[in-house]
Amino acid sequence: MMSWLLAASVSLVPVGVDVGLEPHEQTELILWLIAAGVSLVPLVIFSISYNRVRSPKLLITTVAFFLFFIKALILSMKLFIPNYVDEIWWAVAAVLDIMIISLIAYSLGRKS
């Protein structure tokens, strides 16, 4: 019974998969975390401005920056999942990019 449990737990990690990150993955992780941190600055600025002014344009722009923050976190999280399919993560990022661009374009075209 114990040997079956041991074999089952060992098979959870595929053969030849290193759990650690390679140097280029570490660089990518650091860059995406920096992008997430930088996106917090306009997110905080626009959310404070929205709390003071209560403009729908500021709310839409705040949501757009929040989506950018989520995108940066998602793309940094993909490096922690072993055997990830890169195309799925970039497809999610592309959908978020379309949403961000649409929200900013809608906010710019909206009358105050």
SELUMSE-935878 format. One line per field, with one value per residue: residue in one letter; chain; x, y, z of N, C-alpha, C in turn. Coordinates in pm, 1 decimal, padded with zeros to 6 digits, m for minus. Layout:
type <- [a, ...]
mol <- [A, ...]
nu <- [X, ...]
nv <- [Y, ...]
nw <- [Z, ...]
cau <- [X, ...]
cav <- [Y, ...]
caw <- [Z, ...]
cu <- [X, ...]
cv <- [Y, ...]
cw <- [Z, ...]
//
This chain:
type <- [m, m, s, w, l, l, a, a, s, v, s, l, v, p, v, g, v, d, v, g, l, e, p, h, e, q, t, e, l, i, l, w, l, i, a, a, g, v, s, l, v, p, l, v, i, f, s, i, s, y, n, r, v, r, s, p, k, l, l, i, t, t, v, a, f, f, l, f, f, i, k, a, l, i, l, s, m, k, l, f, i, p, n, y, v, d, e, i, w, w, a, v, a, a, v, l, d, i, m, i, i, s, l, i, a, y, s, l, g, r, k, s]
mol <- [A, A, A, A, A, A, A, A, A, A, A, A, A, A, A, A, A, A, A, A, A, A, A, A, A, A, A, A, A, A, A, A, A, A, A, A, A, A, A, A, A, A, A, A, A, A, A, A, A, A, A, A, A, A, A, A, A, A, A, A, A, A, A, A, A, A, A, A, A, A, A, A, A, A, A, A, A, A, A, A, A, A, A, A, A, A, A, A, A, A, A, A, A, A, A, A, A, A, A, A, A, A, A, A, A, A, A, A, A, A, A, A]
nu <- [00082.9, 00191.0, 00392.6, 00245.7, 00125.0, 00354.7, 00452.2, 00242.5, 00258.4, 00507.3, 00465.9, 00325.7, 00492.4, 00628.0, 00875.6, 01197.9, 01129.1, 01216.9, 01168.1, 01248.9, 01312.7, 01433.1, 01709.5, 01619.2, 01346.7, 01333.3, 01409.8, 01196.8, 00987.1, 01058.1, 01040.0, 00764.0, 00654.8, 00753.6, 00616.3, 00357.1, 00378.0, 00434.7, 00198.9, 00029.5, 00060.6, m00074.6, m00324.5, m00386.1, m00377.1, m00587.6, m00802.8, m00814.5, m00868.8, m01117.4, m01268.9, m01284.0, m01398.7, m01598.9, m01647.5, m01765.9, m01584.4, m01338.3, m01381.9, m01404.4, m01147.0, m00998.8, m01080.1, m00969.9, m00692.0, m00682.0, m00736.8, m00504.5, m00319.7, m00407.3, m00351.9, m00070.0, m00010.3, m00117.9, 00044.3, 00286.3, 00234.0, 00215.6, 00462.1, 00504.7, 00362.4, 00407.4, 00486.0, 00328.7, 00106.5, 00203.3, 00062.5, m00201.6, m00190.1, m00098.2, m00313.0, m00515.7, m00401.7, m00413.2, m00689.5, m00744.7, m00593.8, m00740.7, m00977.2, m00879.7, m00787.5, m01029.9, m01181.6, m01032.8, m01049.0, m01326.9, m01360.9, m01217.3, m01369.8, m01609.1, m01848.3, m01822.0]
nv <- [m00119.2, 00126.1, 00156.7, 00200.5, 00446.1, 00602.7, 00578.9, 00703.6, 00964.3, 01040.8, 01039.4, 01269.9, 01481.9, 01535.0, 01342.6, 01472.9, 01738.6, 02040.9, 02198.6, 02452.5, 02789.6, 02888.1, 03101.6, 03293.3, 03280.8, 03373.8, 03638.8, 03722.0, 03692.2, 03882.5, 04117.0, 04119.7, 04140.2, 04391.0, 04541.8, 04500.7, 04629.3, 04892.4, 04949.9, 04983.6, 05243.6, 05441.5, 05325.7, 05365.7, 05647.5, 05717.3, 05594.2, 05735.5, 05988.3, 05933.8, 05885.4, 06141.4, 06302.2, 06157.1, 06087.2, 05927.7, 05874.7, 05861.6, 05636.0, 05434.3, 05445.5, 05375.3, 05109.8, 05005.3, 05030.0, 04860.9, 04616.8, 04596.2, 04559.6, 04310.0, 04157.2, 04169.2, 04033.9, 03780.1, 03699.2, 03683.3, 03481.3, 03255.9, 03142.3, 02995.4, 02764.8, 02436.1, 02289.1, 02459.7, 02583.5, 02800.7, 02946.5, 02963.9, 03136.2, 03371.3, 03415.9, 03477.4, 03712.3, 03865.7, 03896.0, 04046.0, 04273.3, 04370.8, 04437.4, 04637.8, 04835.8, 04892.5, 04995.9, 05227.7, 05368.9, 05403.7, 05561.1, 05791.5, 05879.5, 05943.2, 06180.5, 06426.6]
nw <- [00000.0, 00081.0, m00107.7, m00338.6, m00283.0, m00264.8, m00525.4, m00660.7, m00561.5, m00652.5, m00925.1, m00970.8, m01031.5, m01337.0, m01516.5, m01554.7, m01523.3, m01394.5, m01089.7, m01015.6, m01139.3, m01459.2, m01567.4, m01765.0, m01721.3, m01460.0, m01503.5, m01664.5, m01481.6, m01285.4, m01439.6, m01506.4, m01251.2, m01180.9, m01371.6, m01277.0, m01030.0, m01113.2, m01245.6, m01036.1, m00946.9, m01127.2, m01090.8, m00818.8, m00815.0, m00994.8, m00863.7, m00621.5, m00726.5, m00840.7, m00610.4, m00509.8, m00714.3, m00850.0, m01119.8, m01413.6, m01620.1, m01489.0, m01335.0, m01530.9, m01640.6, m01416.0, m01381.7, m01614.9, m01563.3, m01345.4, m01468.4, m01619.2, m01414.7, m01318.0, m01546.6, m01555.2, m01317.6, m01375.7, m01590.9, m01460.1, m01280.2, m01438.4, m01460.6, m01234.9, m01256.3, m01335.3, m01653.2, m01811.7, m02064.3, m02293.4, m02487.0, m02400.6, m02178.3, m02302.1, m02469.6, m02287.5, m02189.3, m02422.2, m02455.7, m02225.6, m02291.9, m02511.0, m02378.2, m02205.5, m02387.4, m02514.4, m02300.7, m02234.5, m02477.3, m02489.3, m02263.1, m02336.8, m02552.4, m02439.2, m02330.7, m02075.9]
cau <- [00000.0, 00277.2, 00465.8, 00152.8, 00113.8, 00480.9, 00456.9, 00144.7, 00307.1, 00621.4, 00419.4, 00266.9, 00593.1, 00676.6, 01018.7, 01275.7, 01080.8, 01282.1, 01071.4, 01302.4, 01301.1, 01554.6, 01745.6, 01533.0, 01216.5, 01347.1, 01408.2, 01059.4, 00908.2, 01091.5, 00985.6, 00618.8, 00623.6, 00778.4, 00502.6, 00242.4, 00400.8, 00422.0, 00058.0, m00041.5, 00069.1, m00191.9, m00446.3, m00411.6, m00405.6, m00721.5, m00904.5, m00827.4, m00938.1, m01258.3, m01334.7, m01306.4, m01476.9, m01708.7, m01669.9, m01767.5, m01462.0, m01233.1, m01412.9, m01370.2, m01001.0, m00951.3, m01103.4, m00871.1, m00562.8, m00694.2, m00721.6, m00362.5, m00256.4, m00443.2, m00277.8, 00069.6, m00004.2, m00143.0, 00161.2, 00394.0, 00195.5, 00230.6, 00594.3, 00504.3, 00287.7, 00491.2, 00429.7, 00222.3, 00093.3, 00227.4, m00036.5, m00322.9, m00165.4, m00092.3, m00449.0, m00583.5, m00344.5, m00464.6, m00827.9, m00737.4, m00547.6, m00854.3, m01067.2, m00815.6, m00790.7, m01169.6, m01223.2, m00967.6, m01108.6, m01461.7, m01346.7, m01175.7, m01477.4, m01727.9, m01865.7, m01823.4]
cav <- [00000.0, 00244.1, 00173.0, 00257.4, 00588.3, 00665.4, 00586.9, 00803.1, 01098.5, 01069.8, 01061.5, 01403.1, 01565.5, 01460.8, 01314.7, 01572.5, 01874.2, 02107.7, 02282.7, 02587.8, 02872.0, 02912.8, 03244.1, 03379.7, 03284.4, 03463.9, 03774.6, 03749.8, 03707.5, 04012.0, 04223.4, 04125.1, 04193.2, 04535.6, 04598.2, 04501.3, 04735.4, 05023.0, 04972.7, 05023.9, 05389.5, 05508.3, 05269.5, 05437.9, 05787.9, 05728.2, 05558.1, 05850.1, 06093.5, 05896.2, 05905.2, 06284.9, 06367.1, 06066.9, 06096.5, 05795.6, 05857.1, 05817.0, 05498.1, 05347.1, 05442.2, 05298.5, 04968.3, 04967.5, 05009.7, 04741.4, 04502.5, 04584.8, 04500.7, 04168.2, 04094.4, 04153.2, 03926.8, 03652.0, 03660.6, 03643.8, 03355.0, 03142.8, 03082.8, 02907.1, 02643.6, 02350.9, 02242.9, 02549.1, 02604.3, 02943.8, 03009.3, 02992.4, 03255.8, 03488.1, 03439.6, 03550.4, 03847.1, 03937.3, 03933.9, 04157.3, 04391.0, 04423.2, 04501.5, 04760.6, 04934.9, 04931.4, 05082.6, 05358.2, 05436.6, 05444.9, 05671.4, 05911.9, 05923.3, 05974.3, 06319.7, 06437.2]
caw <- [00000.0, 00088.3, m00233.1, m00434.7, m00250.4, m00301.2, m00672.2, m00703.8, m00529.3, m00739.0, m01061.8, m00983.5, m01096.5, m01453.7, m01522.5, m01627.4, m01499.9, m01283.0, m01021.2, m01011.1, m01259.4, m01535.8, m01560.1, m01846.5, m01655.5, m01346.0, m01556.8, m01706.7, m01360.0, m01224.9, m01524.0, m01492.5, m01118.0, m01188.5, m01445.9, m01186.0, m00932.1, m01178.6, m01277.5, m00914.7, m00929.2, m01184.0, m01033.0, m00693.5, m00847.3, m01052.1, m00764.6, m00530.4, m00801.8, m00854.0, m00481.2, m00488.7, m00819.7, m00887.4, m01263.8, m01478.0, m01698.3, m01397.2, m01296.0, m01643.7, m01650.1, m01301.0, m01413.2, m01717.1, m01497.7, m01262.5, m01559.0, m01652.8, m01296.9, m01319.4, m01656.8, m01514.4, m01217.7, m01442.8, m01669.4, m01369.2, m01216.5, m01530.4, m01443.9, m01118.6, m01287.4, m01420.8, m01780.7, m01856.9, m02208.5, m02307.1, m02573.5, m02323.3, m02097.6, m02389.8, m02518.4, m02179.7, m02188.5, m02539.1, m02425.1, m02130.4, m02366.0, m02587.7, m02282.3, m02157.7, m02495.3, m02534.5, m02190.1, m02245.8, m02592.8, m02449.4, m02168.2, m02409.5, m02640.0, m02359.9, m02287.0, m01928.7]
cu <- [00086.9, 00352.5, 00375.2, 00136.1, 00240.6, 00491.5, 00359.1, 00193.4, 00426.1, 00574.2, 00352.6, 00362.8, 00649.1, 00828.2, 01086.9, 01229.7, 01149.7, 01182.0, 01117.9, 01286.6, 01436.2, 01585.7, 01656.4, 01392.2, 01220.0, 01342.8, 01267.2, 00969.2, 00932.7, 01031.6, 00833.8, 00577.4, 00650.0, 00663.5, 00377.7, 00257.0, 00384.6, 00276.1, m00023.7, m00042.0, m00049.5, m00323.1, m00483.3, m00448.7, m00548.0, m00829.4, m00922.9, m00901.7, m01085.9, m01332.7, m01364.4, m01406.1, m01602.8, m01747.8, m01671.1, m01642.2, m01347.2, m01256.5, m01373.5, m01218.8, m00940.5, m00968.4, m01002.9, m00734.5, m00566.0, m00679.5, m00576.5, m00284.1, m00283.1, m00365.9, m00132.3, 00084.1, m00026.2, m00019.7, 00281.7, 00362.0, 00218.1, 00364.8, 00600.5, 00431.9, 00373.1, 00413.9, 00314.6, 00223.8, 00096.7, 00119.0, m00164.1, m00305.2, m00162.4, m00228.5, m00530.8, m00532.4, m00395.4, m00609.0, m00829.9, m00688.4, m00660.5, m00952.3, m01010.0, m00822.6, m00933.6, m01217.4, m01160.8, m01024.7, m01250.0, m01456.2, m01306.7, m01287.1, m01602.9, m01730.7, m01874.8, m01960.6]
cv <- [00124.9, 00265.7, 00232.3, 00407.1, 00663.3, 00681.5, 00691.5, 00944.4, 01136.9, 01102.3, 01197.2, 01500.0, 01487.2, 01446.8, 01422.8, 01715.1, 01929.6, 02203.3, 02428.1, 02660.4, 02886.6, 03062.3, 03335.2, 03386.9, 03374.2, 03608.9, 03813.5, 03772.5, 03843.3, 04125.9, 04233.0, 04174.8, 04343.3, 04603.6, 04603.5, 04611.4, 04874.1, 05052.2, 05009.2, 05175.0, 05459.9, 05452.6, 05342.7, 05583.1, 05803.1, 05688.5, 05668.6, 05963.8, 06060.9, 05915.4, 06051.8, 06342.8, 06288.1, 06082.6, 05956.2, 05769.5, 05808.0, 05672.8, 05400.2, 05334.3, 05363.7, 05148.6, 04919.8, 04943.4, 04888.8, 04615.3, 04485.0, 04523.0, 04350.0, 04094.8, 04070.4, 04043.0, 03789.6, 03606.7, 03628.9, 03510.6, 03235.6, 03073.2, 02986.8, 02775.5, 02556.6, 02303.9, 02330.3, 02559.5, 02755.0, 03013.4, 03045.3, 03120.5, 03380.9, 03516.9, 03515.4, 03694.1, 03928.7, 03981.7, 04050.7, 04284.7, 04453.8, 04494.3, 04634.0, 04869.2, 04982.8, 05025.1, 05221.1, 05435.5, 05485.0, 05563.5, 05800.5, 05966.2, 05966.2, 06121.9, 06322.3, 06467.1]
cw <- [00000.0, m00042.0, m00341.0, m00410.6, m00288.4, m00452.0, m00724.3, m00675.3, m00615.9, m00879.8, m01079.1, m01050.9, m01213.8, m01452.4, m01605.2, m01607.7, m01377.1, m01220.6, m01017.1, m01143.5, m01327.3, m01533.0, m01644.2, m01788.7, m01532.8, m01391.2, m01598.7, m01586.1, m01296.6, m01306.5, m01512.9, m01354.4, m01110.8, m01262.3, m01358.6, m01081.9, m00991.1, m01211.2, m01154.2, m00895.6, m00995.3, m01130.0, m00904.6, m00721.7, m00900.7, m00952.8, m00661.3, m00599.3, m00816.5, m00722.4, m00454.7, m00587.8, m00856.1, m01034.6, m01324.1, m01561.6, m01610.4, m01352.2, m01406.9, m01656.7, m01533.8, m01324.9, m01517.4, m01654.1, m01404.6, m01348.0, m01601.6, m01537.3, m01291.5, m01428.5, m01617.8, m01409.6, m01280.9, m01519.1, m01581.2, m01301.0, m01307.0, m01514.4, m01325.6, m01144.4, m01378.7, m01543.8, m01829.1, m02009.3, m02230.8, m02388.1, m02498.0, m02243.2, m02184.2, m02451.1, m02414.1, m02173.6, m02306.8, m02517.4, m02327.1, m02198.4, m02446.8, m02495.5, m02233.5, m02263.7, m02519.6, m02424.3, m02200.1, m02364.1, m02560.4, m02354.1, m02238.1, m02498.1, m02567.0, m02322.8, m02134.6, m01875.9]
//
